[in-house]
């Protein structure tokens, strides 16, 4: 049987038996370089035999690492995953400025970075730690008048985005390595970053280089954690595709998935029943913000929030039967 062309210019084997539909839950995927987050979702749709798939938190094609993918009802958890803090490892190249603040852009300028003292580097890293007003890269996915910023840039527009508050909990220098690019001395700085949702690591690279007077951009980025989902829990697409074709792709079940991102309240049977009908229950010692409400049998009943003396369901996962 002939093979079929793929979007990437190669061929794929003829379609075999349809894999059983995956259960509702999360997949922690180790995204490969060169793939968009949408590419990963499209691949998981085929592997999971369902269209109901989404992701939490876009990774640029250059980046690798943790991409949390929701399947079935777990897509309703993704909004909470998207807003969680994240860990990255990255390499910043000081001395080269690019159009995209990363290695995928065109070079705009090169400046000798060999004179940067370690003390100055550490001081500027410290200045970019904590609560920061950050201007996102002009080629980010932020929408401007309904259109993605990167699409406007590609169309030839000059895009200027407003600064917004982000929190960089950790910005640590691991190693500094001198190098040469087109006969210009540069410094490659390996870093680890823990930051809030909405923080652009490539903007940190850009701002670090600007503060040191030589410019900078990101040459490598790997996301190692999103909320409670670490790289140690991630599987590659090849590993997932290697599962037996008569077995559904294994997922992190709904309740375990919720535990990875939300505090948990254990419910009694009457409380679980009330929430499943969309009714509120008496508050206990819940923190502010969303809480995973787990009933008998370790069933995720709902995501709830406290409203005065009551706790009310925001999303119901186990509707009354």
Secondary structure, DSSP 8 states (H G I E B T S, - for coil): ---EE-TTSSEE----S------SEEEEEEE-TT--HHHHHHHHHHHHT-S-EEEES---TT-EEEEEEEEGGGGGGHHHHHTS-EEEEEEEEETEEETTSBTTS-EEEE---TT--HHHHHHHHHHTSEEEEEE--TTSS-EETTEEHHHHHHTT------EEEEEEEEEEEEEEEEEEETTEEEEEEEEEEEE-TT--HHHHHHHHHHHTTS-EEEEEEEEEEETTEEGGG-B-HHHHHTS-TTS----EEHHHHHHTTSEEEE--HHHHHHHHTT--EE--S--SS-EEEEETTTEEEEEEEEETTEEEEEEESS---
